[in-house]
């Protein structure tokens, strides 16, 4: 097989990269080790920054989001028995959209296939070769046969546990890693959310987050130990903690739990995000605590930069944007890491915290919700910084 860009991974990064390249007249092939049904049904968070929702609409894959997405103008912070609203729209003229990542994937898959794109599902034994030179290759098995895909560039969009990043010599990369001393118990409940927009709650029992997937489906989280076992969290205990941590600021309806699990919290960045003609994007290059809601947004930002750079290479013979890909992306990545860390430390308690730390957190929450300058900074980061391409 032969194509211009070989893409490993059919998540938001890989699919959007292929879609943007197609719009520029550039061919690509996507390899995915899971089935179409699996990637379209795998539930993931779905808070989309303003620029990213605009991108989906502008590139023709945002129609369903416009009809089914939940558009939010701000967020609530709950602490001290009160609810404080921060209106992003009034502060910076932007909002966010709740629309599940799996829904974005459905829309992108449907569009790529309708446009004649090639997505090879259920591939196995994927390996990448010769990406230091000008003739990269991807080898894999598909439908019982061995296949070699020749290409000009490789998009490593296969996630944190994928094969692309480990294929780069360890000596060529620097990894920045931080694990946090807490995790989240997360549930999907068949019940209406307590508010029409997100609630971030600070409480002496630990952090809680009240979000949603639809007007009738709530996505709810409570802080727990990072190595906790979900067996230690029967439904009754989860509901008890959710009621306690919202602090009576809103009525919380209960319903059947459709999903339940524990998520560890981690920050990770690898530099550089490119090696030869292999370009890492999304979770293959960086992950961050979900407190800042940056995962899918960073993936879309990465491939927006990469698609522009590849397009300029083919159209005008320019390689400078490709050479600057990593540096361009990392400026945004580190700002998102800083914001995600800041949101995490603002709301979470850990074993090292004493009375001073709790008073400091409450003072910071009070400042953030009472200072226009502080609220504006929060709104600017949460709703999405501009993408530099």
C-alpha positions as CSV (number, residue, x, y, z in Angstrom):
1,X,0.0,0.0,0.0
2,X,1.0,3.6,-0.6
3,X,-0.3,6.9,0.9
4,X,1.0,10.3,1.8
5,X,0.4,10.2,5.5
6,X,0.0,7.0,7.6
7,X,-1.9,7.5,10.8
8,X,-1.8,5.2,13.7
9,X,-4.9,5.5,15.9
10,X,-8.5,6.4,15.2
11,X,-9.2,8.6,18.2
12,X,-10.0,12.3,17.9
13,X,-6.4,13.2,16.9
14,X,-6.0,10.6,14.2
15,X,-9.5,11.1,12.7
16,X,-9.3,14.8,12.7
17,X,-5.8,14.8,11.2
18,X,-7.1,12.6,8.3
19,X,-10.1,14.9,7.9
20,X,-8.1,18.1,7.8
21,X,-5.6,16.5,5.3
22,X,-8.4,15.4,3.1
23,X,-9.8,18.9,2.9
24,X,-6.3,20.0,1.7
25,X,-6.3,17.3,-0.9
26,X,-3.7,15.1,0.9
27,X,-4.2,11.3,1.1
28,X,-4.0,9.3,4.4
29,X,-4.7,5.9,5.8
30,X,-5.8,5.3,9.4
31,X,-4.9,2.1,11.3
32,X,-6.9,1.2,14.3
33,X,-6.5,-1.9,16.4
34,X,-10.1,-1.9,17.7
35,X,-13.4,-2.3,15.9
36,X,-15.5,0.5,14.7
37,X,-18.2,-0.4,17.2
38,X,-15.7,-0.3,20.1
39,X,-14.3,3.2,19.4
40,X,-17.8,4.6,18.8
41,X,-19.2,3.2,22.0
42,X,-16.2,3.8,24.4
43,X,-17.5,6.5,26.8
44,X,-15.0,9.4,27.3
45,X,-15.3,12.9,28.6
46,X,-16.6,15.5,26.2
47,X,-16.0,19.1,27.1
48,X,-15.1,21.0,24.0
49,X,-13.5,24.4,24.0
50,X,-15.0,27.3,22.0
51,X,-12.4,27.2,19.2
52,X,-12.7,23.4,18.9
53,X,-16.4,23.4,18.5
54,X,-16.0,26.1,15.9
55,X,-13.4,23.9,14.1
56,X,-15.9,21.0,14.0
57,X,-18.6,23.3,12.5
58,X,-16.2,25.0,10.1
59,X,-14.9,21.7,8.7
60,X,-18.3,20.1,8.3
61,X,-18.5,17.6,11.1
62,X,-20.3,19.7,13.7
63,X,-23.9,19.5,12.6
64,X,-25.0,16.9,15.1
65,X,-23.1,18.6,17.9
66,X,-25.0,21.8,17.1
67,X,-28.3,20.0,17.6
68,X,-27.4,17.6,20.4
69,X,-24.6,19.4,22.3
70,X,-25.1,21.2,25.6
71,X,-23.7,24.7,25.3
72,X,-22.5,26.3,28.6
73,X,-21.6,29.9,29.3
74,X,-19.7,29.1,32.5
75,X,-19.2,26.9,35.6
76,X,-20.1,26.8,39.2
77,X,-17.7,26.6,42.1
78,X,-19.2,25.2,45.3
79,X,-17.4,25.8,48.7
80,X,-18.3,27.1,52.1
81,X,-21.9,26.0,51.7
82,X,-22.5,28.4,48.7
83,X,-22.5,28.2,44.9
84,X,-20.5,30.7,42.9
85,X,-21.1,31.2,39.2
86,X,-18.3,32.3,36.8
87,X,-19.7,33.5,33.5
88,X,-17.2,32.9,30.7
89,X,-19.4,34.4,28.1
90,X,-19.5,37.8,29.9
91,X,-15.8,37.7,30.8
92,X,-14.2,36.6,27.5
93,X,-17.0,36.1,25.0
94,X,-16.6,32.3,24.9
95,X,-18.3,29.2,26.2
96,X,-17.8,25.5,26.1
97,X,-19.9,22.6,24.7
98,X,-20.7,19.2,26.4
99,X,-20.6,16.6,23.6
100,X,-19.2,13.1,24.3
101,X,-15.9,12.2,22.7
102,X,-17.4,9.1,21.3
103,X,-20.0,11.3,19.5
104,X,-17.2,13.3,18.0
105,X,-15.6,10.0,16.8
106,X,-18.8,8.8,15.3
107,X,-19.1,12.1,13.3
108,X,-15.5,11.9,12.1
109,X,-15.7,8.2,11.2
110,X,-18.9,8.7,9.2
111,X,-17.5,11.7,7.4
112,X,-14.1,10.1,6.5
113,X,-15.9,7.0,5.1
114,X,-18.4,9.2,3.2
115,X,-15.5,11.1,1.7
116,X,-13.9,7.8,0.6
117,X,-11.2,7.8,3.3
118,X,-9.5,4.6,4.4
119,X,-9.8,3.4,8.0
120,X,-8.5,-0.1,8.6
121,X,-10.1,-1.4,11.8
122,X,-8.9,-4.3,13.9
123,X,-5.3,-4.2,12.7
124,X,-2.7,-6.0,14.8
125,X,1.1,-6.3,15.1
126,X,1.5,-2.7,14.1
127,X,5.1,-1.4,13.9
128,X,6.7,1.7,12.3
129,X,10.0,1.7,10.4
130,X,12.5,4.0,8.6
131,X,10.8,7.2,9.9
132,X,14.2,8.9,10.4
133,X,14.6,8.9,6.6
134,X,12.3,10.0,3.8
135,X,10.5,6.7,3.2
136,X,8.7,5.7,6.4
137,X,6.8,2.4,6.5
138,X,4.1,0.9,8.8
139,X,3.8,-2.8,8.9
140,X,0.7,-4.6,10.3
141,X,-1.6,-7.5,10.0
142,X,-5.1,-7.0,8.6
143,X,-7.8,-9.5,7.7
144,X,-5.3,-12.4,8.1
145,X,-2.6,-10.9,5.9
146,X,0.7,-9.0,6.4
147,X,0.7,-5.5,5.0
148,X,3.3,-2.8,4.5
149,X,2.1,0.8,4.1
150,X,4.6,3.2,2.5
151,X,4.1,6.9,3.3
152,X,5.9,10.2,3.5
153,X,4.9,11.0,7.1
154,X,3.5,9.1,10.2
155,X,1.0,10.6,12.6
156,X,1.5,8.9,16.0
157,X,-2.1,9.3,17.3
158,X,-2.3,6.0,19.2
159,X,-2.6,7.2,22.8
160,X,-0.5,6.9,25.9
161,X,-0.1,3.1,25.6
162,X,0.4,3.0,21.9
163,X,3.5,1.9,19.9
164,X,4.6,5.1,18.3
165,X,6.2,6.9,21.2
166,X,8.1,3.8,22.4
167,X,9.5,3.4,18.8
168,X,11.5,6.5,19.3
169,X,15.0,5.9,20.9
170,X,14.7,6.7,24.6
171,X,17.8,8.8,24.4
172,X,16.0,11.2,22.0
173,X,13.2,12.0,24.4
174,X,12.8,13.7,27.7
175,X,9.7,12.7,29.7
176,X,8.1,15.0,32.4
177,X,5.9,13.0,34.7
178,X,3.9,13.6,37.8
179,X,1.5,11.3,39.6
180,X,-1.0,12.7,42.0
181,X,-1.9,11.2,45.5
182,X,-5.6,10.8,44.6
183,X,-7.9,9.5,42.0
184,X,-11.6,9.9,41.0
185,X,-14.5,7.5,41.4
186,X,-16.6,8.2,38.4
187,X,-20.2,7.1,37.6
188,X,-22.7,7.5,34.8
189,X,-26.1,7.8,36.3
190,X,-29.5,7.8,34.7
191,X,-30.6,10.9,36.5
192,X,-30.8,14.6,35.7
193,X,-27.7,16.7,36.6
194,X,-28.1,19.0,39.6
195,X,-27.4,22.1,37.5
196,X,-27.5,22.9,33.8
197,X,-23.7,23.6,33.9
198,X,-20.8,22.0,35.7
199,X,-20.3,22.2,39.5
200,X,-16.7,21.9,40.9
201,X,-17.0,21.3,44.6
202,X,-14.4,21.8,47.4
203,X,-15.3,20.0,50.6
204,X,-13.5,18.8,53.7
205,X,-14.3,15.2,52.6
206,X,-12.6,15.8,49.2
207,X,-13.3,17.1,45.8
208,X,-16.5,16.3,43.7
209,X,-17.5,17.2,40.2
210,X,-21.0,17.3,38.9
211,X,-21.3,17.2,35.1
212,X,-23.5,15.6,32.5
213,X,-23.8,13.8,29.2
214,X,-27.4,14.8,28.5
215,X,-30.3,16.4,30.4
216,X,-31.1,12.9,31.7
217,X,-27.6,11.5,32.2
218,X,-25.3,12.7,34.9
219,X,-21.5,12.1,35.0
220,X,-20.4,12.4,38.6
221,X,-17.1,12.1,40.4
222,X,-15.8,12.0,43.9
223,X,-12.1,12.1,45.0
224,X,-10.7,8.9,46.3
225,X,-7.3,7.2,46.9
226,X,-5.3,6.6,43.7
227,X,-5.0,2.8,44.4
228,X,-8.5,2.4,45.7
229,X,-10.7,-0.5,44.5
230,X,-14.1,0.1,43.0
231,X,-15.4,-2.8,45.2
232,X,-14.9,-0.4,48.1
233,X,-17.4,2.0,46.6
234,X,-20.9,0.5,46.7
235,X,-23.6,2.6,45.2
236,X,-24.9,3.8,48.5
237,X,-21.5,5.1,49.6
238,X,-21.0,7.0,46.3
239,X,-24.4,8.7,46.6
240,X,-23.7,9.5,50.3
241,X,-20.4,11.3,49.3
242,X,-22.0,13.1,46.4
243,X,-24.8,14.5,48.5
244,X,-22.3,15.5,51.3
245,X,-19.8,17.2,49.0
246,X,-22.4,19.3,47.1
247,X,-23.1,20.8,50.5
248,X,-26.8,21.4,50.1
249,X,-26.2,24.0,47.4
250,X,-28.3,22.0,44.9
251,X,-30.7,19.1,45.1
252,X,-29.0,15.9,43.7
253,X,-31.4,13.4,42.1
254,X,-30.3,9.7,42.3
255,X,-30.8,7.1,39.6
256,X,-29.4,3.8,38.3
257,X,-25.7,3.7,37.9
258,X,-24.9,2.7,34.3
259,X,-21.1,2.8,34.7
260,X,-18.7,2.9,37.6
261,X,-14.9,3.1,37.7
262,X,-11.8,4.7,39.2
263,X,-9.5,7.0,37.3
264,X,-5.9,7.8,38.5
265,X,-4.6,11.3,38.1
266,X,-1.4,12.0,36.2
267,X,0.5,14.7,34.3
268,X,2.9,13.6,31.5
269,X,4.6,15.4,28.6
270,X,7.3,14.1,26.3
271,X,9.7,16.4,24.4
272,X,10.1,16.7,21.5
273,X,6.8,15.6,20.0
274,X,8.6,14.6,16.7
275,X,11.4,12.4,15.6
276,X,12.3,12.3,11.9
277,X,9.1,12.0,10.0
278,X,7.1,10.7,13.0
279,X,4.9,13.2,14.7
280,X,3.2,12.5,18.0
281,X,-0.2,14.0,18.7
282,X,-2.7,13.8,21.6
283,X,-2.3,11.4,24.4
284,X,0.7,9.7,22.8
285,X,2.6,12.9,23.7
286,X,0.9,14.2,26.7
287,X,-1.8,13.5,29.3
288,X,-3.1,15.7,32.1
289,X,-5.5,15.5,35.0
290,X,-9.1,15.7,33.8
291,X,-9.8,18.6,36.2
292,X,-9.0,21.1,33.5
293,X,-10.9,19.3,30.7
294,X,-8.1,19.6,28.2
295,X,-7.5,16.1,26.8
296,X,-9.5,16.1,23.5
297,X,-9.0,19.8,23.0
298,X,-5.2,19.4,23.1
299,X,-5.4,16.5,20.6
300,X,-7.4,18.6,18.2
301,X,-5.0,21.5,18.6
302,X,-2.0,19.3,17.9
303,X,-3.4,17.9,14.6
304,X,-4.5,21.4,13.5
305,X,-0.9,22.5,13.7
306,X,0.4,19.2,12.1
307,X,-2.2,19.4,9.2
308,X,-1.2,22.9,8.4
309,X,2.5,22.0,8.4
310,X,2.0,19.0,6.2
311,X,-0.2,21.0,3.8
312,X,2.5,23.7,3.5
313,X,5.1,21.0,2.7
314,X,3.1,19.6,-0.2
315,X,1.8,22.9,-1.5
316,X,4.8,25.1,-1.2
317,X,7.7,22.8,-0.4
318,X,8.1,24.4,3.0
319,X,9.5,22.3,5.8
320,X,9.9,25.0,8.4
321,X,6.4,24.5,9.9
322,X,7.2,20.7,10.2
323,X,10.4,21.5,11.9
324,X,8.7,23.8,14.4
325,X,5.7,21.4,15.0
326,X,6.9,20.3,18.4
327,X,7.9,23.7,19.7
328,X,4.6,25.2,18.5
329,X,2.5,22.5,20.2
330,X,4.4,22.4,23.4
331,X,3.7,26.1,24.1
332,X,0.0,25.3,24.3
333,X,0.6,21.9,26.0
334,X,2.5,23.4,28.9
335,X,0.0,26.1,29.4
336,X,-2.7,23.5,29.5
337,X,-0.7,21.4,31.9
338,X,-0.2,24.4,34.2
339,X,-4.0,25.1,34.1
340,X,-4.9,21.5,34.8
341,X,-2.4,21.3,37.7
342,X,-3.8,24.6,39.1
343,X,-7.4,23.4,38.9
344,X,-6.4,20.1,40.5
345,X,-4.5,21.6,43.5
346,X,-7.2,24.2,44.0
347,X,-9.9,21.6,44.8
348,X,-8.2,18.4,46.0
349,X,-7.1,17.5,49.5
350,X,-4.3,15.0,50.2
351,X,-2.6,13.5,53.2
352,X,0.1,16.2,53.3
353,X,-2.5,19.0,53.8
354,X,-3.0,20.5,57.2
355,X,-5.3,23.3,58.5
356,X,-3.1,25.9,56.8
357,X,-3.4,24.3,53.4
358,X,-7.2,24.1,53.7
359,X,-7.4,27.8,54.7
360,X,-5.1,28.7,51.8
361,X,-7.3,26.8,49.3
362,X,-10.5,28.5,50.6
363,X,-8.8,31.9,50.3
364,X,-7.8,31.1,46.7
365,X,-11.4,30.0,45.9
366,X,-12.7,33.2,47.5
367,X,-10.3,35.2,45.4
368,X,-11.0,33.4,42.1
369,X,-14.8,33.9,42.5
370,X,-14.6,37.5,43.6
371,X,-11.9,39.1,41.5
372,X,-12.8,40.0,37.9
373,X,-9.1,39.6,36.9
374,X,-8.9,36.1,38.4
375,X,-12.2,35.0,36.9
376,X,-11.2,36.4,33.5
377,X,-7.9,34.4,33.7
378,X,-9.9,31.2,34.6
379,X,-12.4,31.8,31.8
380,X,-9.7,32.4,29.2
381,X,-7.9,29.2,30.0
382,X,-11.1,27.1,30.5
383,X,-12.9,28.2,27.4
384,X,-9.7,27.7,25.3
385,X,-6.6,29.6,24.4
386,X,-6.1,30.5,20.7
387,X,-4.4,27.8,18.6
388,X,-1.1,28.9,17.1
389,X,-0.6,27.3,13.8
